[in-house]
Amino acid sequence: TFIAKWSNFSIRKYVAIVSLEQCQQYTDDFNAEYEEYMNLHAEIEKITKSFRRLGEQRKSLTPGSKAYEVKKDKTVKTVFHDRRSI
């Protein structure tokens, strides 16, 4: 999972750049991870849009009504299901 992969990450690995070799290593590290970052960013954006859409749909319902509770439950299930897949 995402959390397991990055749980050992430390920003301390990256200290002030003092050489061209070090600059190149930082650039290589960035480029190696950039595609994964963009994929994760897209997934988060998709989940955010879904959550907002479900929230907007729920606003049109009467709080406490059966339809409101069903939409609320669906929103929570969708968000938590999607978060586990990241």
All heavy atoms as an XYZ file, in Angstrom:
722
protein
N       0.829     -1.187      0.000
C       0.000      0.000      0.000
C       0.875      1.252      0.000
O       2.061      1.194      0.294
C      -0.922      0.047      1.240
O      -0.131      0.210      2.392
C      -1.794     -1.188      1.330
N       0.234      2.344     -0.285
C       0.933      3.624     -0.335
C       1.608      3.954      1.002
O       2.776      4.318      1.049
C      -0.058      4.732     -0.704
C       0.535      6.100     -0.634
C       1.374      6.543     -1.634
C       0.251      6.946      0.417
C       1.935      7.798     -1.590
C       0.802      8.199      0.483
C       1.647      8.630     -0.529
N       0.868      3.809      2.086
C       1.408      4.163      3.400
C       2.584      3.275      3.758
O       3.609      3.752      4.241
C       0.304      4.102      4.476
C      -0.732      5.204      4.192
C       0.885      4.255      5.872
C      -1.958      5.149      5.046
N       2.472      1.984      3.520
C       3.571      1.066      3.830
C       4.816      1.424      3.028
O       5.930      1.402      3.548
C       3.156     -0.370      3.552
N       4.626      1.771      1.767
C       5.770      2.091      0.914
C       6.501      3.328      1.405
O       7.722      3.386      1.371
C       5.312      2.302     -0.522
C       6.459      2.654     -1.446
C       6.022      2.804     -2.872
C       7.220      3.183     -3.720
N       6.884      3.379     -5.096
N       5.778      4.334      1.839
C       6.392      5.615      2.193
C       6.618      5.796      3.690
O       7.126      6.835      4.114
C       5.531      6.755      1.650
C       5.586      6.786      0.169
C       4.651      6.288     -0.688
C       6.647      7.273     -0.652
N       5.054      6.452     -1.990
C       6.276      7.062     -1.992
C       7.867      7.872     -0.377
C       7.088      7.430     -3.050
C       8.667      8.239     -1.449
C       8.274      8.021     -2.761
N       6.313      4.794      4.505
C       6.451      4.950      5.951
C       7.908      5.132      6.382
O       8.173      5.712      7.424
C       5.827      3.768      6.691
O       6.514      2.580      6.356
N       8.853      4.662      5.586
C      10.268      4.822      5.931
C      10.918      6.010      5.239
O      12.118      6.224      5.378
C      11.046      3.543      5.575
C      10.618      2.381      6.433
O      10.299      2.558      7.611
N      10.585      1.203      5.859
N      10.142      6.781      4.487
C      10.686      7.932      3.771
C      11.095      9.012      4.769
O      10.409      9.285      5.729
C       9.660      8.496      2.797
C      10.134      9.725      2.094
C      10.987      9.628      1.011
C       9.748     10.972      2.523
C      11.436     10.748      0.355
C      10.188     12.111      1.874
C      11.039     11.999      0.789
N      12.224      9.621      4.513
C      12.669     10.723      5.364
C      13.205     11.850      4.502
O      14.042     11.636      3.627
C      13.766     10.260      6.324
O      14.283     11.372      7.026
N      12.734     13.038      4.757
C      13.218     14.213      4.035
C      14.684     14.465      4.373
O      15.406     15.107      3.624
C      12.328     15.446      4.333
C      12.572     16.570      3.331
C      12.562     15.948      5.736
C      12.070     16.295      1.953
N      15.137     13.926      5.480
C      16.539     14.103      5.885
C      17.510     13.475      4.889
O      18.686     13.791      4.900
C      16.760     13.519      7.273
C      16.017     14.299      8.331
C      16.251     13.738      9.701
N      15.420     14.470     10.634
C      14.968     13.987     11.748
N      15.280     12.758     12.095
N      14.217     14.694     12.537
N      17.006     12.605      4.044
C      17.832     12.016      2.992
C      18.349     13.108      2.063
O      19.412     12.983      1.475
C      17.002     11.002      2.201
C      17.689     10.420      0.992
C      16.765      9.447      0.261
C      17.375      8.975     -1.040
N      16.467      8.100     -1.775
N      17.581     14.178      1.947
C      17.915     15.261      1.028
C      18.444     16.466      1.805
O      17.698     17.181      2.441
C      16.686     15.644      0.200
C      16.189     14.483     -0.608
C      15.089     13.736     -0.198
C      16.836     14.108     -1.773
C      14.656     12.646     -0.943
C      16.411     13.022     -2.527
C      15.318     12.306     -2.098
O      14.897     11.236     -2.834
N      19.740     16.639      1.722
C      20.389     17.785      2.381
C      20.720     18.825      1.321
O      20.512     18.605      0.125
C      21.666     17.335      3.135
C      21.309     16.394      4.277
C      22.646     16.665      2.198
N      21.264     19.954      1.724
C      21.605     21.022      0.787
C      22.508     20.488     -0.325
O      23.434     19.718     -0.071
C      22.294     22.155      1.521
N      22.208     20.911     -1.531
C      22.981     20.473     -2.698
C      24.311     21.219     -2.729
O      24.346     22.440     -2.713
C      22.199     20.726     -3.993
C      20.902     19.912     -3.976
C      23.042     20.402     -5.217
C      19.955     20.225     -5.102
N      25.393     20.424     -2.798
C      26.730     21.030     -2.806
C      27.572     20.597     -4.000
O      28.700     21.043     -4.140
C      27.496     20.725     -1.487
C      26.800     21.374     -0.296
C      27.625     19.222     -1.289
N      27.006     19.743     -4.866
C      27.778     19.294     -6.027
C      26.846     18.991     -7.192
O      25.647     18.766     -7.005
C      28.589     18.038     -5.691
O      27.717     16.930     -5.529
N      27.402     18.974     -8.378
C      26.617     18.625     -9.559
C      26.127     17.183     -9.496
O      25.012     16.879     -9.924
C      27.444     18.836    -10.828
C      27.741     20.292    -11.194
C      28.672     20.361    -12.394
C      26.452     21.036    -11.475
N      26.951     16.298     -8.944
C      26.555     14.891     -8.810
C      25.347     14.754     -7.885
O      24.418     13.994     -8.158
C      27.718     14.041     -8.284
C      28.890     13.908     -9.243
C      29.832     15.125     -9.210
O      29.781     15.930     -8.249
O      30.602     15.274    -10.166
N      25.380     15.478     -6.810
C      24.274     15.444     -5.861
C      23.006     16.019     -6.513
O      21.916     15.467     -6.357
C      24.635     16.238     -4.615
C      23.642     16.113     -3.497
C      24.068     16.930     -2.294
O      24.862     17.866     -2.404
N      23.537     16.579     -1.144
N      23.156     17.076     -7.259
C      22.025     17.665     -7.974
C      21.439     16.652     -8.952
O      20.222     16.494     -9.040
C      22.469     18.929     -8.701
S      21.135     19.746     -9.593
N      22.293     15.962     -9.670
C      21.827     14.959    -10.624
C      21.110     13.813     -9.908
O      20.092     13.316    -10.382
C      22.994     14.405    -11.455
C      22.559     13.458    -12.550
C      21.611     14.113    -13.544
O      21.919     15.173    -14.080
N      20.455     13.501    -13.782
N      21.619     13.395     -8.750
C      20.973     12.317     -7.996
C      19.573     12.737     -7.545
O      18.623     11.966     -7.647
C      21.812     11.912     -6.776
C      21.228     10.753     -5.998
C      21.070      9.493     -6.834
O      22.027      9.047     -7.457
N      19.871      8.938     -6.871
N      19.439     13.975     -7.067
C      18.123     14.470     -6.663
C      17.177     14.507     -7.864
O      16.011     14.135     -7.773
C      18.231     15.863     -6.055
C      18.789     15.920     -4.654
C      19.350     14.808     -4.033
C      18.756     17.105     -3.938
C      19.860     14.885     -2.759
C      19.273     17.190     -2.650
C      19.821     16.079     -2.071
O      20.319     16.156     -0.799
N      17.690     14.948     -9.006
C      16.888     14.997    -10.226
C      16.460     13.596    -10.635
O      15.289     13.365    -10.984
C      17.680     15.666    -11.373
O      18.020     16.995    -10.965
C      16.881     15.710    -12.659
N      17.371     12.656    -10.574
C      17.047     11.263    -10.915
C      15.998     10.690     -9.971
O      15.070     10.000    -10.402
C      18.309     10.399    -10.902
C      19.295     10.750    -12.010
O      18.915     11.476    -12.955
O      20.463     10.312    -11.909
N      16.144     10.961     -8.684
C      15.159     10.491     -7.701
C      13.778     11.070     -8.007
O      12.772     10.361     -7.985
C      15.566     10.890     -6.280
C      16.713     10.070     -5.730
O      17.138      9.097     -6.385
O      17.204     10.420     -4.634
N      13.740     12.366     -8.280
C      12.475     13.026     -8.598
C      11.835     12.398     -9.830
O      10.655     12.042     -9.824
C      12.712     14.521     -8.826
C      11.476     15.256     -9.286
C      10.557     15.713     -8.364
C      11.238     15.460    -10.638
C       9.409     16.383     -8.787
C      10.102     16.124    -11.068
C       9.186     16.583    -10.139
N      12.611     12.262    -10.884
C      12.087     11.712    -12.132
C      11.620     10.268    -11.972
O      10.628      9.862    -12.582
C      13.129     11.811    -13.245
C      13.354     13.241    -13.689
O      12.494     14.107    -13.531
N      14.530     13.515    -14.217
N      12.306      9.502    -11.139
C      11.932      8.100    -10.913
C      10.576      7.984    -10.221
O       9.836      7.029    -10.450
C      13.006      7.395    -10.088
N      10.223      8.944     -9.389
C       8.984      8.887     -8.616
C       7.857      9.734     -9.198
O       6.715      9.636     -8.764
C       9.251      9.345     -7.173
C      10.306      8.540     -6.449
C       9.911      7.090     -6.228
O       8.702      6.780     -6.180
O      10.821      6.250     -6.109
N       8.156     10.559    -10.168
C       7.170     11.532    -10.660
C       5.922     10.872    -11.252
O       4.804     11.305    -10.979
C       7.804     12.470    -11.684
C       6.889     13.595    -12.083
C       6.586     14.604    -11.188
C       6.313     13.636    -13.348
C       5.745     15.634    -11.535
C       5.466     14.664    -13.706
C       5.185     15.663    -12.805
O       4.338     16.681    -13.150
N       6.082      9.841    -12.043
C       4.922      9.188    -12.649
C       3.988      8.623    -11.580
O       2.764      8.773    -11.656
C       5.356      8.081    -13.605
C       4.179      7.426    -14.302
C       4.598      6.355    -15.295
O       5.802      6.117    -15.486
O       3.687      5.752    -15.882
N       4.571      7.998    -10.569
C       3.744      7.472     -9.485
C       3.024      8.601     -8.749
O       1.848      8.494     -8.409
C       4.586      6.663     -8.503
C       3.753      6.066     -7.393
C       4.540      5.186     -6.449
O       5.779      5.141     -6.542
O       3.905      4.551     -5.607
N       3.726      9.695     -8.524
C       3.115     10.863     -7.882
C       1.912     11.342     -8.694
O       0.849     11.607     -8.143
C       4.146     11.992     -7.743
C       3.523     13.329     -7.459
C       3.129     13.676     -6.174
C       3.308     14.238     -8.489
C       2.539     14.899     -5.918
C       2.712     15.457     -8.244
C       2.326     15.785     -6.962
O       1.734     16.994     -6.716
N       2.085     11.460     -9.998
C       0.990     11.933    -10.845
C      -0.186     10.957    -10.830
O      -1.349     11.381    -10.818
C       1.488     12.165    -12.275
C       2.437     13.350    -12.387
S       1.762     14.909    -11.763
C       0.465     15.211    -12.952
N       0.105      9.663    -10.808
C      -0.967      8.663    -10.720
C      -1.727      8.788     -9.404
O      -2.962      8.730     -9.381
C      -0.410      7.258    -10.874
C       0.066      6.973    -12.283
O      -0.363      7.604    -13.238
N       0.981      6.029    -12.418
N      -1.001      8.956     -8.313
C      -1.652      9.125     -7.012
C      -2.457     10.423     -6.978
O      -3.569     10.460     -6.443
C      -0.609      9.117     -5.892
C       0.039      7.773     -5.622
C       1.214      7.929     -4.666
C      -0.970      6.787     -5.064
N      -1.915     11.468     -7.535
C      -2.618     12.750     -7.592
C      -3.934     12.598     -8.356
O      -4.977     13.100     -7.925
C      -1.725     13.794     -8.258
C      -2.308     15.168     -8.227
N      -3.202     15.616     -9.169
C      -2.122     16.190     -7.357
C      -3.557     16.853     -8.882
N      -2.909     17.226     -7.793
N      -3.909     11.888     -9.468
C      -5.122     11.663    -10.258
C      -6.150     10.854     -9.466
O      -7.356     11.149     -9.525
C      -4.772     10.948    -11.561
N      -5.694      9.850     -8.731
C      -6.612      9.045     -7.911
C      -7.253      9.897     -6.822
O      -8.460      9.803     -6.577
C      -5.878      7.866     -7.274
C      -5.609      6.736     -8.234
C      -6.884      6.093     -8.742
O      -7.786      5.778     -7.936
O      -6.988      5.928     -9.967
N      -6.469     10.718     -6.179
C      -6.996     11.589     -5.123
C      -8.001     12.570     -5.712
O      -9.059     12.824     -5.120
C      -5.852     12.302     -4.382
C      -5.077     11.283     -3.560
C      -6.383     13.430     -3.501
C      -3.770     11.802     -2.995
N      -7.695     13.105     -6.869
C      -8.622     14.033     -7.536
C      -9.941     13.340     -7.872
O     -11.017     13.906     -7.681
C      -7.977     14.599     -8.798
C      -8.798     15.659     -9.473
C      -8.952     16.928     -8.656
O      -8.099     17.212     -7.796
O      -9.958     17.632     -8.874
N      -9.870     12.103     -8.343
C     -11.075     11.333     -8.673
C     -11.926     11.104     -7.412
O     -13.151     11.283     -7.439
C     -10.674      9.995     -9.299
C     -11.842      9.158     -9.758
C     -11.374      7.906    -10.467
C     -11.022      6.874     -9.435
N     -10.729      5.550     -9.983
N     -11.295     10.736     -6.327
C     -12.013     10.499     -5.071
C     -12.633     11.795     -4.565
O     -13.781     11.820     -4.119
C     -11.070      9.883     -4.019
C     -10.671      8.476     -4.446
C     -11.718      9.876     -2.640
C      -9.508      7.899     -3.658
N     -11.886     12.886     -4.655
C     -12.385     14.182     -4.205
C     -13.623     14.593     -4.999
O     -14.626     15.033     -4.423
C     -11.285     15.253     -4.332
O     -10.179     14.874     -3.517
C     -11.771     16.622     -3.912
N     -13.575     14.435     -6.311
C     -14.724     14.785     -7.152
C     -15.935     13.928     -6.807
O     -17.057     14.424     -6.734
C     -14.368     14.631     -8.631
C     -13.504     15.747     -9.154
C     -13.190     15.538    -10.628
C     -12.286     16.648    -11.139
N     -11.932     16.459    -12.549
N     -15.703     12.640     -6.591
C     -16.793     11.735     -6.237
C     -17.416     12.140     -4.910
O     -18.648     12.190     -4.776
C     -16.262     10.304     -6.165
O     -17.262      9.432     -5.728
N     -16.582     12.452     -3.941
C     -17.063     12.859     -2.625
C     -17.872     14.147     -2.718
O     -18.949     14.274     -2.123
C     -15.870     13.022     -1.682
C     -16.251     13.301     -0.270
C     -16.923     12.368      0.496
C     -15.914     14.507      0.316
C     -17.273     12.626      1.806
C     -16.249     14.777      1.627
C     -16.931     13.835      2.377
N     -17.356     15.111     -3.473
C     -18.082     16.379     -3.632
C     -19.429     16.163     -4.323
O     -20.437     16.761     -3.937
C     -17.243     17.373     -4.424
C     -16.125     17.962     -3.624
C     -15.367     19.007     -4.414
N     -14.269     19.521     -3.604
C     -13.100     19.864     -4.086
N     -12.860     19.770     -5.387
N     -12.155     20.310     -3.291
N     -19.437     15.334     -5.368
C     -20.675     15.053     -6.099
C     -21.710     14.416     -5.171
O     -22.876     14.836     -5.137
C     -20.393     14.142     -7.293
C     -21.620     13.822     -8.120
C     -21.328     12.931     -9.327
N     -20.324     11.903     -9.122
C     -20.532     10.740     -8.503
N     -21.718     10.469     -7.985
N     -19.564      9.859     -8.373
N     -21.290     13.430     -4.402
C     -22.218     12.774     -3.478
C     -22.698     13.757     -2.409
O     -23.871     13.753     -2.027
C     -21.553     11.561     -2.836
C     -21.304     10.383     -3.777
C     -20.384      9.364     -3.118
C     -22.610      9.748     -4.194
N     -21.804     14.617     -1.935
C     -22.187     15.627     -0.950
C     -23.205     16.611     -1.505
O     -24.167     16.988     -0.823
N     -23.016     17.030     -2.738
C     -23.975     17.946     -3.383
C     -25.328     17.271     -3.555
O     -26.372     17.895     -3.347
C     -23.432     18.431     -4.726
C     -22.311     19.442     -4.609
C     -22.726     20.707     -3.875
O     -23.843     21.222     -4.129
O     -21.940     21.176     -3.028
N     -25.325     16.008     -3.947
C     -26.592     15.285     -4.107
C     -27.311     15.176     -2.770
O     -28.543     15.312     -2.704
C     -26.332     13.894     -4.678
C     -25.868     13.901     -6.111
C     -25.422     12.526     -6.584
O     -25.381     11.568     -5.821
N     -25.072     12.430     -7.859
N     -26.569     14.959     -1.714
C     -27.160     14.814     -0.386
C     -27.775     16.130      0.097
O     -28.779     16.132      0.797
C     -26.093     14.332      0.594
C     -26.653     13.833      1.892
C     -25.573     13.286      2.754
N     -24.582     14.334      2.991
C     -23.943     14.515      4.129
N     -24.150     13.707      5.114
N     -23.079     15.475      4.262
N     -27.197     17.272     -0.309
C     -27.720     18.583      0.107
C     -29.152     18.805     -0.359
O     -29.893     19.559      0.263
C     -26.847     19.711     -0.432
C     -25.559     19.901      0.311
C     -24.789     21.072     -0.289
C     -23.456     21.252      0.377
N     -22.687     22.357     -0.242
N     -29.526     18.161     -1.450
C     -30.881     18.350     -1.977
C     -31.908     17.505     -1.226
O     -33.109     17.615     -1.501
C     -30.923     18.018     -3.468
O     -30.705     16.633     -3.667
N     -31.461     16.699     -0.289
C     -32.363     15.821      0.451
C     -32.648     16.384      1.839
O     -31.872     17.171      2.385
C     -31.734     14.432      0.565
C     -31.374     13.761     -0.772
C     -30.575     12.490     -0.526
C     -32.619     13.477     -1.585
N     -33.737     15.965      2.420
C     -34.125     16.404      3.757
C     -33.332     15.649      4.808
O     -33.358     14.405      4.832
C     -35.637     16.157      3.985
O     -36.370     16.810      2.957
C     -36.069     16.653      5.352
N     -32.590     16.378      5.674
C     -31.829     15.691      6.727
C     -32.728     14.789      7.565
O     -33.835     15.165      7.939
C     -31.269     16.844      7.567
C     -31.201     17.995      6.610
C     -32.402     17.822      5.700
N     -32.240     13.577      7.817
C     -32.986     12.613      8.611
C     -33.896     11.716      7.787
O     -34.375     10.699      8.292
N     -34.161     12.084      6.537
C     -35.025     11.246      5.701
C     -34.286      9.968      5.315
O     -33.064      9.886      5.386
C     -35.462     12.001      4.438
O     -34.356     12.179      3.570
N     -35.044      8.978      4.879
C     -34.447      7.708      4.448
C     -33.482      7.942      3.286
O     -32.367      7.407      3.278
C     -35.560      6.725      4.054
C     -35.057      5.395      3.579
C     -34.449      4.598      4.713
C     -34.066      3.211      4.205
N     -33.251      2.491      5.157
N     -33.878      8.743      2.320
C     -33.025      9.020      1.153
C     -31.733      9.714      1.583
O     -30.652      9.417      1.060
C     -33.771      9.883      0.138
N     -31.840     10.614      2.548
C     -30.661     11.327      3.056
C     -29.688     10.341      3.705
O     -28.494     10.384      3.455
C     -31.108     12.378      4.072
C     -29.982     13.189      4.669
C     -29.575     14.373      4.068
C     -29.346     12.790      5.840
C     -28.557     15.138      4.611
C     -28.325     13.545      6.385
C     -27.933     14.719      5.774
O     -26.931     15.468      6.323
N     -30.221      9.456      4.540
C     -29.375      8.481      5.228
C     -28.726      7.506      4.240
O     -27.557      7.146      4.390
C     -30.177      7.725      6.293
C     -30.637      8.609      7.451
C     -29.486      9.296      8.162
O     -28.449      8.661      8.410
O     -29.633     10.495      8.485
N     -29.471      7.089      3.216
C     -28.920      6.194      2.203
C     -27.773      6.887      1.470
O     -26.703      6.302      1.262
C     -30.022      5.738      1.214
C     -29.420      5.076     -0.015
C     -30.998      4.799      1.914
N     -27.980      8.139      1.082
C     -26.936      8.890      0.370
C     -25.730      9.109      1.286
O     -24.577      8.996      0.850
C     -27.492     10.226     -0.124
C     -26.527     11.025     -0.951
C     -26.071     10.295     -2.210
C     -27.153     10.218     -3.235
N     -26.729      9.632     -4.504
N     -25.975      9.391      2.561
C     -24.882      9.588      3.523
C     -24.072      8.297      3.656
O     -22.841      8.318      3.605
C     -25.446     10.001      4.882
C     -24.387     10.277      5.928
C     -25.025     10.830      7.189
C     -24.942      9.794      8.267
N     -25.521     10.224      9.544
N     -24.764      7.179      3.793
C     -24.076      5.892      3.909
C     -23.278      5.580      2.648
O     -22.150      5.089      2.720
C     -25.071      4.767      4.184
C     -25.671      4.839      5.581
O     -25.126      5.579      6.432
O     -26.696      4.173      5.811
N     -23.851      5.867      1.496
C     -23.153      5.613      0.234
C     -21.901      6.489      0.133
O     -20.846      6.033     -0.318
C     -24.068      5.877     -0.953
C     -23.403      5.583     -2.277
C     -24.333      5.792     -3.454
C     -23.567      5.483     -4.739
N     -24.364      5.687     -5.921
N     -22.011      7.731      0.563
C     -20.863      8.642      0.530
C     -19.737      8.107      1.400
O     -18.591      8.016      0.957
C     -21.271     10.049      1.013
O     -22.319     10.539      0.185
C     -20.101     11.007      0.975
N     -20.058      7.717      2.606
C     -19.048      7.198      3.535
C     -18.424      5.919      2.988
O     -17.196      5.771      2.973
C     -19.655      6.971      4.938
C     -18.690      6.223      5.839
C     -20.060      8.297      5.553
N     -19.250      5.002      2.506
C     -18.730      3.746      1.963
C     -17.836      3.994      0.752
O     -16.783      3.366      0.603
C     -19.869      2.810      1.592
C     -20.555      2.203      2.792
C     -21.732      1.352      2.387
C     -22.466      0.850      3.618
N     -23.691      0.125      3.282
N     -18.232      4.900     -0.104
C     -17.436      5.216     -1.291
C     -16.088      5.782     -0.898
O     -15.048      5.355     -1.404
C     -18.184      6.226     -2.195
O     -19.405      5.630     -2.622
C     -17.343      6.612     -3.390
N     -16.096      6.728      0.005
C     -14.845      7.367      0.419
C     -13.918      6.359      1.084
O     -12.744      6.266      0.732
C     -15.120      8.565      1.351
C     -13.842      9.059      1.979
C     -15.794      9.677      0.580
N     -14.421      5.586      2.012
C     -13.554      4.645      2.709
C     -13.106      3.502      1.810
O     -11.978      3.035      1.920
C     -14.208      4.132      3.989
C     -14.177      5.154      5.083
C     -15.336      5.791      5.493
C     -12.980      5.512      5.678
C     -15.304      6.748      6.485
C     -12.933      6.465      6.670
C     -14.103      7.091      7.076
N     -13.948      3.064      0.905
C     -13.539      2.021     -0.043
C     -12.423      2.533     -0.940
O     -11.417      1.862     -1.140
C     -14.727      1.566     -0.894
C     -14.325      0.664     -2.021
N     -13.974     -0.650     -1.818
C     -14.175      0.902     -3.338
C     -13.627     -1.186     -2.982
N     -13.751     -0.259     -3.914
N     -12.579      3.726     -1.488
C     -11.579      4.295     -2.378
C     -10.279      4.566     -1.654
O      -9.201      4.365     -2.209
C     -12.084      5.584     -3.024
C     -13.150      5.324     -4.081
O     -13.296      4.153     -4.484
O     -13.799      6.292     -4.516
N     -10.318      4.983     -0.416
C      -9.088      5.278      0.333
C      -8.267      4.013      0.554
O      -7.056      4.059      0.554
C      -9.426      5.906      1.687
C      -9.842      7.362      1.556
C     -10.087      7.993      2.882
N      -8.836      8.061      3.622
C      -8.785      8.208      4.930
N      -9.866      8.277      5.640
N      -7.627      8.278      5.539
N      -8.926      2.883      0.754
C      -8.190      1.643      0.990
C      -7.441      1.171     -0.246
O      -6.466      0.470     -0.152
C      -9.137      0.536      1.461
C      -9.412      0.642      2.940
C     -10.219     -0.521      3.418
N     -11.451      0.062      3.922
C     -12.653     -0.401      3.680
N     -12.829     -1.464      2.964
N     -13.699      0.203      4.160
N      -7.904      1.578     -1.405
C      -7.251      1.115     -2.643
C      -6.000      1.912     -2.970
O      -5.246      1.534     -3.848
C      -8.243      1.193     -3.795
O      -8.566      2.534     -4.090
N      -5.783      3.030     -2.300
C      -4.600      3.871     -2.590
C      -3.369      3.242     -1.997
O      -3.339      2.789     -0.918
C      -4.790      5.303     -2.054
C      -5.902      5.986     -2.792
C      -3.501      6.092     -2.198
C      -6.187      7.374     -2.334
